[in-house]
Amino acid sequence: MLLDEPTANLDTGTAADVTAAIRRLARGRTMIMAAHRPELIALADRQIRLSPAAVPA
């Protein structure tokens, strides 16, 4: 699964529903996700954090 800010611009309730769906769908699969919300980041087994200095201009 490749997800780019899957809950961006969603209200809290809808974001919670999407997060629950991602949790179910991701089981047994590889997931690559760009996210800022802590509840989405918490789904990851491994995190890679990028800082502005780490991304070439």
WONORNOR-V617145 format. One record per backbone hydrogen bond with DSSP energy under -1.0 kcal/mol. CO is the residue of the C=O (numbers start at 1). NH is the residue of the N-H. If there is no record, write none. Layout:
# WONORNOR-V617145
CO	NH
CO	NH
This chain:
# WONORNOR-V617145
1	32
3	34
5	8
7	10
11	15
12	16
13	17
14	18
15	19
16	20
17	21
18	22
19	23
20	24
21	25
22	26
26	29
32	3
34	5
37	40
37	41
38	42
40	43
41	44
51	54
